[in-house]
Amino acid sequence: MPEQVVPPAQPNVPQPAGFQPSTGVPEAGPPAPEPAPKSGRKKVLGIVGAIVVFLVIAGLKFGLGTVLGGTDETADAKAGDCIAELPATIGDEMEAVDGGKVVDCASAEARYKVVGRAEDQTEAQAESGEACDQFFQENEEYYIFSNITPGKTGYLLCLTDNS
C-alpha cells in the first residue's frame, strides 16, 4: 500500500462546520464482506476424493478384493466339502474366476466335490496341477481351483464333479 502523507492542519484557514481533519487512519465504513463459506458441493467432493484416494492406496497395498470387502470363501475348504458352481472355463488354460464358495454337498448348488487340498503352492505349481494328481482317478474329469497371490504361495483345491 502506498504511503499517505497528511498535510499539517492550517489553523488560519476557515473550516466548514462539522469538519474534522484527517488522521491518516481510514474512516470506519461498512464492514468488509466475509469470505463465502465453502459450498456443500465442494465439501462433498473433497470428502469423496479423500475416500477414493484411500481406497486406491489400500487397494494397491492389500489387494483390491480385501479392500472392497471381498473374502475368500474357499480358504477353509477341505476334502469332503463341496463348492458351488464356478464360471465356465474352456480348455486346459488357467482362467481367473470369482465367486467360489463352500456349500452343503446335499444342496442343489453343490457342483464340485473337494477330493484334495495342496498348500504352499506357487503359480507355476498350480499351473502344472501335479499336486492334485494323487487325488484324481484315471479317466476322471477333474478341476483345479487355486488361490495364489502373484509372487507368493497359496493353495489348490482338487475338485471333481459332485455326482
Sequence and secondary structure as in RCSB ss.txt:
>XXXX:A:sequence
MPEQVVPPAQPNVPQPAGFQPSTGVPEAGPPAPEPAPKSGRKKVLGIVGAIVVFLVIAGLKFGLGTVLGGTDETA
DAKAGDCIAELPATIGDEMEAVDGGKVVDCASAEARYKVVGRAEDQTEAQAESGEACDQFFQENEEYYIFSNITP
GKTGYLLCLTDNS
>XXXX:A:secstr
          TTS   TT     SS    S         HHHHHHHHHHHHHHHHHHHHHHH HHHHTT   TTT
T  TT EEE      TTS        EE TTSTTEEEEEEEEEEEE HHHHHH GGGGGGS TT  EEEEEE  T
TS EEEEEEEE  
